[in-house]
Amino acid sequence: MRYWGRFKDRGKLRLKFIYPITHSKSFRKSNPYCPMWHPKFLNGKGCTAYLRVDEDIRERINYGSEEFKKIYNLRTGSE
């Protein structure tokens, strides 16, 4: 997937990723069909994926739990 910009959707920041061969004119000329047989390829759209970036995954981690402490000790012990 290829980065294609960022935008706000209902107050949430998102990154947009597109199917790279959709926007390559040289590839489109030589290959009229998607190699993965995606149905939207013929319309010129291809796959689009959105990644939410305003949400921080670190907020979900419970740093005080026993499981986290055990895994953290194993990881720092091996370093």
N, C-alpha and C positions, 0 to 999 in steps of 0.2 A: 504494500500500500504506500502511496505517496502523499506527503503532507500538502494540503491545499488551502490552508488558512485557518483562522479562528473567527468565531462569531459568538454573539450572545443569543441564547434562546430562553425566553421567559426568565431572564435574570441570571441564568447559569452560563458560565463560560465553557465553550466546547471547541475542540480541535476537529477539523474535517480532514479525512483521508480518502483518497480516491483510487480507483483502479488505474495504474499507470499507463497501460497500453491503450486505454480509451482516448487519452489526450495526445498520443503520439501519431502524428499524421503519416509518417513513413510506415509504421507498423500497420495502421489501418488500411493503407493502400495494398500492402502485400498480403494481409490476412483479413478478409472480410468478416470472419466469424471469430468469436472468442475461443481461445484454446481450452477454456474450462466450460464452454457452452452456457455462458450466463445469458439469460433471456433479455436482459436490459442492454446488452452490448450493441445490438442492432439499432437501438434508439439513440446511441451515442452517450449513454449514461454510465453503464458499467456498475461496479459495486461502489458503494459509498459507506464509510464507517465514521461514526462520531465518538469521540473520547471526551468525557467530562473532566475538566482540569480544575474546577473550582473546589472540588471535593478532595480532601487530603486523606489518604488511606491511613496515615499514622494516627488519626483521631479514633480509628476503630480498634487499635491495639490496646489491650489492657496490660499496661506495663507493671502493674502490681500483682498480677496473677502468678501462681506457682508454676504454671506451664511455661509462661514467658521467661521467668527467672531460670528455669531448668535449661531451656533451649539457649538462652543467652550465655549461661555458664559453659555449656558444651561448645558453643561457637567461639567464645573468647579463649577457651582452653586450647583449642586447636590452632589458633592464630599464634 
